[in-house]
Amino acid sequence: MIYVFKTSVDNQTKFESASALLNQLLPESKWNFDLEDCDNILRIDSELNAVELLQNNTVFECIELE
């Protein structure tokens, strides 16, 4: 399933922290950030429920987009 989130990841430091978390929580998934987008979009292709896994993370803010 494809998930799309608006995030607070807007610089390299936040990207590195978010990357470490995503690699840990979603090791078999594909994901990418579009930091040129005004909403700093995160797209995740995962068979796991990414919304559930990311909803209470303390590394970055993310809101699922529909």
C-alpha positions in Angstrom: 0.0 0.0 0.0 1.1 3.6 -0.7 1.0 6.1 2.2 1.5 9.8 1.8 2.3 12.1 4.7 2.9 15.8 5.3 5.9 16.1 7.5 8.1 18.4 9.6 11.3 17.1 7.9 12.7 20.3 6.3 16.5 20.0 6.6 19.3 17.5 6.4 19.5 16.9 10.2 15.8 16.0 10.4 16.1 13.9 7.3 18.9 11.8 8.8 17.0 11.3 12.0 13.8 10.4 10.1 15.7 8.1 7.8 17.1 6.1 10.8 13.6 5.8 12.3 12.0 4.7 9.0 14.7 2.2 8.3 14.2 0.7 11.8 10.4 0.7 11.7 9.9 -0.2 8.0 13.0 -2.3 7.0 11.3 -4.0 4.1 9.5 -0.9 2.8 10.4 1.7 0.2 10.1 5.4 1.1 11.2 8.8 0.0 10.9 12.5 1.0 10.1 15.3 -1.4 11.7 18.2 0.5 11.1 20.6 -2.3 7.4 20.3 -1.8 5.9 22.9 0.6 4.5 20.0 2.8 7.8 18.0 2.9 6.0 15.0 1.6 6.9 11.5 2.7 5.8 8.6 0.5 5.9 5.1 1.8 5.3 1.8 -0.1 4.8 -0.8 2.6 2.8 -3.9 3.4 2.9 -2.8 7.1 0.5 -0.2 8.4 2.8 2.9 8.2 0.2 5.2 9.8 0.0 3.0 12.9 3.8 2.7 13.1 4.5 6.5 12.7 1.6 8.0 14.6 3.4 8.3 18.0 7.0 8.8 16.8 8.9 11.5 18.6 11.4 12.1 15.8 9.3 14.1 13.3 5.7 15.2 12.8 3.7 13.5 10.1 0.1 13.8 9.0 -1.4 11.3 6.6 -2.8 12.9 3.5 -5.8 11.4 1.6 
